[in-house]
Amino acid sequence: MEPLDLLQWPAMATTLIAAWLVASTSARRRKQGFYWFSASNALWAVWGLYAGAYALVLMQAGLFALNVRGMVKAARTARMDAPIVRADGSPDASH
């Protein structure tokens, strides 16, 4: 067995950790899950290139793009849910 064959095991473990984190109710853990999924995508892509599994490589690129899209949407939602504050620092109750 070649050393790169073993890469699929940390890739699998990283994917499971990422899935656990993004299922959390904690925004901090979900954000960590994004980074774990990004690492997972990279590990699977490297292994896929080595193994000649080009569909897997393309899927990882697509999943990474979807993860980035999700993070952008989550950031927008968080900004929209943030309380509106007046220039003097007091909350604006008119909204």
Accessible surface in RSA format (square Angstrom, percent):
REM  Atomic radii and reference values for relative SASA: ProtOr
REM  Chains: A
REM  Algorithm: Lee & Richards
REM  Probe-radius: 1.40
REM  Slices: 20
REM RES _ NUM      All-atoms   Total-Side   Main-Chain    Non-polar    All polar
REM                ABS   REL    ABS   REL    ABS   REL    ABS   REL    ABS   REL
RES MET A   1   179.67  93.0  92.72  61.4  86.94 207.0  95.89  81.5  83.78 111.0
RES GLU A   2   104.25  59.8 103.39  78.2   0.85   2.0  27.86  53.9  76.38  62.4
RES PRO A   3   106.55  77.7  96.13  87.6  10.42  37.9  98.74  81.5   7.81  48.6
RES LEU A   4    77.37  43.1  76.89  55.0   0.48   1.2  76.93  54.0   0.44   1.2
RES ASP A   5    35.08  24.6  34.96  34.8   0.12   0.3   4.53  10.7  30.55  30.5
RES LEU A   6    96.73  53.9  95.52  68.3   1.21   3.0  95.76  67.3   0.97   2.6
RES LEU A   7    32.17  17.9  29.07  20.8   3.10   7.8  31.70  22.3   0.47   1.3
RES GLN A   8    53.39  29.9  52.36  38.3   1.03   2.5   3.85   8.2  49.54  37.6
RES TRP A   9   147.13  59.0 144.69  70.0   2.44   5.7 135.29  72.1  11.84  19.2
RES PRO A  10    61.88  45.1  56.34  51.4   5.53  20.1  61.88  51.1   0.00   0.0
RES ALA A  11     0.00   0.0   0.00   0.0   0.00   0.0   0.00   0.0   0.00   0.0
RES MET A  12    74.44  38.6  73.67  48.8   0.77   1.8  65.76  55.9   8.68  11.5
RES ALA A  13    41.86  38.5  39.71  61.3   2.15   4.9  41.65  58.7   0.20   0.5
RES THR A  14    13.67   9.7  13.54  13.7   0.13   0.3   1.74   2.3  11.94  18.0
RES THR A  15    41.96  29.8  41.96  42.5   0.00   0.0  41.88  56.2   0.08   0.1
RES LEU A  16   111.94  62.3 106.98  76.5   4.95  12.5 107.01  75.2   4.92  13.2
RES ILE A  17    72.28  41.1  69.46  51.7   2.82   6.8  72.21  52.0   0.07   0.2
RES ALA A  18     0.00   0.0   0.00   0.0   0.00   0.0   0.00   0.0   0.00   0.0
RES ALA A  19    44.30  40.7  39.46  60.9   4.84  11.0  40.05  56.4   4.25  11.2
RES TRP A  20   199.48  80.1 188.79  91.4  10.69  25.1 169.39  90.3  30.09  48.8
RES LEU A  21    22.56  12.6  22.40  16.0   0.16   0.4  22.56  15.8   0.00   0.0
RES VAL A  22    59.18  38.9  46.49  42.1  12.69  30.6  46.49  40.4  12.69  34.4
RES ALA A  23    85.28  78.4  48.25  74.5  37.03  84.2  60.19  84.8  25.09  66.5
RES SER A  24    24.46  20.7   9.64  12.9  14.82  34.1  15.56  33.1   8.91  12.5
RES THR A  25   138.86  98.8 112.38 113.9  26.48  63.1  84.72 113.8  54.14  81.8
RES SER A  26    40.18  34.0  31.51  42.1   8.67  20.0  31.28  66.6   8.90  12.5
RES ALA A  27    67.02  61.6  56.71  87.5  10.32  23.5  56.96  80.2  10.07  26.7
RES ARG A  28   163.29  68.6 154.19  78.6   9.10  21.7  74.09 101.3  89.20  54.1
RES ARG A  29   118.36  49.7 118.36  60.3   0.00   0.0   6.15   8.4 112.21  68.0
RES ARG A  30    98.19  41.2  95.63  48.7   2.56   6.1  34.67  47.4  63.52  38.5
RES LYS A  31   107.58  52.5 105.85  64.9   1.73   4.1  49.95  45.0  57.62  61.4
RES GLN A  32    65.92  36.9  64.69  47.3   1.22   2.9  25.21  53.7  40.70  30.9
RES GLY A  33     0.00   0.0   0.00   N/A   0.00   0.0   0.00   0.0   0.00   0.0
RES PHE A  34    30.27  15.1  27.86  17.3   2.41   6.3  30.27  18.3   0.00   0.0
RES TYR A  35   124.75  58.2 118.85  67.6   5.90  15.3  88.47  66.5  36.28  44.7
RES TRP A  36   101.80  40.9  99.64  48.2   2.16   5.1  82.04  43.7  19.76  32.1
RES PHE A  37    42.11  21.1  42.11  26.1   0.00   0.0  42.11  25.5   0.00   0.0
RES SER A  38    25.05  21.2  19.56  26.1   5.48  12.6  19.74  42.0   5.31   7.4
RES ALA A  39    45.90  42.2  37.09  57.2   8.81  20.0  44.89  63.2   1.01   2.7
RES SER A  40     1.99   1.7   1.99   2.7   0.00   0.0   0.00   0.0   1.99   2.8
RES ASN A  41     9.48   6.5   8.83   8.5   0.65   1.6   6.33  15.2   3.14   3.0
RES ALA A  42    56.74  52.2  48.12  74.3   8.62  19.6  56.20  79.1   0.54   1.4
RES LEU A  43    48.05  26.8  47.77  34.2   0.28   0.7  48.04  33.7   0.01   0.0
RES TRP A  44    48.27  19.4  48.27  23.4   0.00   0.0  43.22  23.0   5.05   8.2
RES ALA A  45    22.92  21.1  22.92  35.4   0.00   0.0  22.92  32.3   0.00   0.0
RES VAL A  46    73.59  48.4  71.58  64.8   2.01   4.8  72.26  62.8   1.32   3.6
RES TRP A  47    44.96  18.0  44.96  21.8   0.00   0.0  44.96  24.0   0.00   0.0
RES GLY A  48     0.00   0.0   0.00   N/A   0.00   0.0   0.00   0.0   0.00   0.0
RES LEU A  49   103.44  57.6  90.48  64.7  12.97  32.6  90.86  63.8  12.59  33.9
RES TYR A  50    86.28  40.3  53.37  30.4  32.91  85.6  54.13  40.7  32.16  39.6
RES ALA A  51    51.24  47.1  13.93  21.5  37.31  84.9  22.40  31.5  28.85  76.4
RES GLY A  52    37.27  46.0   0.00   N/A  37.27  46.0  16.14  44.3  21.13  47.3
RES ALA A  53    34.39  31.6  24.25  37.4  10.14  23.1  34.39  48.4   0.00   0.0
RES TYR A  54   143.95  67.2 136.61  77.7   7.34  19.1 100.36  75.4  43.58  53.7
RES ALA A  55    84.63  77.8  69.02 106.5  15.61  35.5  74.96 105.6   9.67  25.6
RES LEU A  56    37.52  20.9  32.21  23.0   5.30  13.3  35.53  25.0   1.98   5.3
RES VAL A  57    31.14  20.5  30.59  27.7   0.55   1.3  30.59  26.6   0.55   1.5
RES LEU A  58   134.40  74.8 130.32  93.2   4.08  10.3 132.38  93.0   2.02   5.4
RES MET A  59    99.42  51.5  88.85  58.8  10.57  25.2  59.93  51.0  39.48  52.3
RES GLN A  60    10.22   5.7   9.70   7.1   0.52   1.2   1.44   3.1   8.78   6.7
RES ALA A  61    59.58  54.8  45.10  69.6  14.48  32.9  54.11  76.2   5.48  14.5
RES GLY A  62    34.34  42.4   0.00   N/A  34.34  42.4  33.11  90.9   1.24   2.8
RES LEU A  63    73.82  41.1  72.68  52.0   1.14   2.9  72.68  51.0   1.14   3.1
RES PHE A  64    87.64  43.8  87.64  54.3   0.00   0.0  87.64  53.1   0.00   0.0
RES ALA A  65    60.12  55.3  50.13  77.4   9.99  22.7  54.99  77.4   5.12  13.6
RES LEU A  66   106.43  59.3  98.58  70.5   7.84  19.7  98.99  69.5   7.44  20.0
RES ASN A  67    39.28  27.1  32.96  31.9   6.31  15.2   6.19  14.9  33.09  32.0
RES VAL A  68    56.83  37.4  56.79  51.4   0.03   0.1  56.83  49.4   0.00   0.0
RES ARG A  69   136.89  57.5 131.08  66.8   5.81  13.8  45.13  61.7  91.76  55.6
RES GLY A  70    35.43  43.7   0.00   N/A  35.43  43.7  30.56  83.9   4.87  10.9
RES MET A  71    54.01  28.0  49.54  32.8   4.47  10.6  36.06  30.7  17.95  23.8
RES VAL A  72    67.78  44.6  64.54  58.4   3.24   7.8  67.45  58.6   0.33   0.9
RES LYS A  73   100.94  49.2  99.03  60.8   1.91   4.5  60.51  54.5  40.43  43.1
RES ALA A  74    58.48  53.8  46.28  71.4  12.21  27.8  53.91  75.9   4.57  12.1
RES ALA A  75    47.10  43.3  38.87  60.0   8.23  18.7  45.78  64.5   1.32   3.5
RES ARG A  76   127.83  53.7 127.02  64.7   0.82   1.9  38.87  53.1  88.96  53.9
RES THR A  77    69.70  49.6  69.49  70.5   0.21   0.5  45.07  60.5  24.63  37.2
RES ALA A  78    63.84  58.7  49.48  76.4  14.35  32.7  56.75  79.9   7.08  18.8
RES ARG A  79   160.84  67.5 143.76  73.3  17.08  40.7  75.16 102.7  85.68  51.9
RES MET A  80   155.75  80.7 122.12  80.8  33.63  80.1 100.94  85.8  54.81  72.6
RES ASP A  81   110.06  77.1  80.31  79.9  29.75  70.3  31.83  74.9  78.23  78.0
RES ALA A  82    52.01  47.8  38.38  59.2  13.63  31.0  43.71  61.6   8.30  22.0
RES PRO A  83   106.88  77.9  85.94  78.3  20.94  76.1  96.34  79.5  10.54  65.5
RES ILE A  84    86.02  48.9  76.03  56.6   9.98  24.1  80.52  58.0   5.49  14.9
RES VAL A  85    86.55  57.0  59.34  53.7  27.21  65.6  59.34  51.6  27.21  73.8
RES ARG A  86   126.25  53.0 113.93  58.1  12.32  29.3  36.72  50.2  89.53  54.3
RES ALA A  87   120.71 111.0  69.75 107.6  50.96 115.9  83.62 117.8  37.10  98.3
RES ASP A  88   114.54  80.2  71.52  71.2  43.02 101.7  50.04 117.8  64.50  64.3
RES GLY A  89    51.35  63.3   0.00   N/A  51.35  63.3  28.30  77.7  23.05  51.6
RES SER A  90    38.08  32.2  33.51  44.7   4.57  10.5  37.37  79.6   0.71   1.0
RES PRO A  91   100.09  72.9  92.20  84.0   7.89  28.7  92.27  76.2   7.82  48.6
RES ASP A  92    32.56  22.8  20.78  20.7  11.77  27.8   0.43   1.0  32.13  32.0
RES ALA A  93    97.64  89.8  63.74  98.4  33.90  77.1  74.21 104.5  23.43  62.1
RES SER A  94    93.74  79.2  50.45  67.3  43.30  99.7  53.90 114.8  39.84  55.8
RES HIS A  95   158.08  86.4  92.80  64.5  65.28 167.0  87.60  90.3  70.47  82.0
END  Absolute sums over single chains surface
CHAIN  1 A     6986.0       5874.4       1111.6       4911.4       2074.5
END  Absolute sums over all chains
TOTAL          6986.0       5874.4       1111.6       4911.4       2074.5
